[in-house]
Amino acid sequence: DEWIGAAGKYLALFLNSFAILATVPNVRGQLQDPMEMHSVLSRAFTIVCLIYAAVMTCGYLGVGSNVGDNIIETISIELPWVGKLISVALICNILMSAPLILFCIVAAIEDSGDDVIRTPMT
């Protein structure tokens, strides 16, 4: 019965990785042929799922079921320098991802009207 709760937690984490969907309308608006959006999304989701499958397989082969809920904490105990490297990589990921997401949100706001607040570069 515990696996049901765990499966829900991991499914929520997995689906949260697709939070980039807020940028889809902006991306579609910039496509040369907006009808290609379905194939673009299909390819993107396929690539993400394949990468996740590879990471999960490598993680399971590397540590098996002898890992806690947070693999970074487990790795940090065993290999402190790897834990620090992972922490730095996560910070870099956030710093590089945030502008991409914010750009799409700001562009969507700017495209929603033509008053002073929604005029680009003002």
Rosetta blueprint (number, residue, H / E / L):
1 D L
2 E H
3 W H
4 I H
5 G H
6 A H
7 A H
8 G H
9 K H
10 Y H
11 L H
12 A H
13 L H
14 F H
15 L H
16 N H
17 S L
18 F L
19 A H
20 I H
21 L H
22 A H
23 T H
24 V H
25 P H
26 N H
27 V H
28 R H
29 G H
30 Q H
31 L L
32 Q L
33 D L
34 P H
35 M H
36 E H
37 M H
38 H H
39 S H
40 V H
41 L H
42 S H
43 R H
44 A H
45 F H
46 T H
47 I H
48 V H
49 C H
50 L H
51 I H
52 Y H
53 A H
54 A H
55 V H
56 M H
57 T H
58 C H
59 G H
60 Y H
61 L H
62 G H
63 V H
64 G L
65 S L
66 N L
67 V L
68 G L
69 D L
70 N L
71 I H
72 I H
73 E H
74 T H
75 I H
76 S H
77 I H
78 E H
79 L L
80 P H
81 W H
82 V H
83 G H
84 K H
85 L H
86 I H
87 S H
88 V H
89 A H
90 L H
91 I H
92 C H
93 N H
94 I H
95 L H
96 M H
97 S H
98 A H
99 P H
100 L H
101 I H
102 L H
103 F H
104 C H
105 I H
106 V H
107 A H
108 A H
109 I H
110 E H
111 D H
112 S L
113 G L
114 D L
115 D L
116 V L
117 I L
118 R L
119 T L
120 P L
121 M L
122 T L
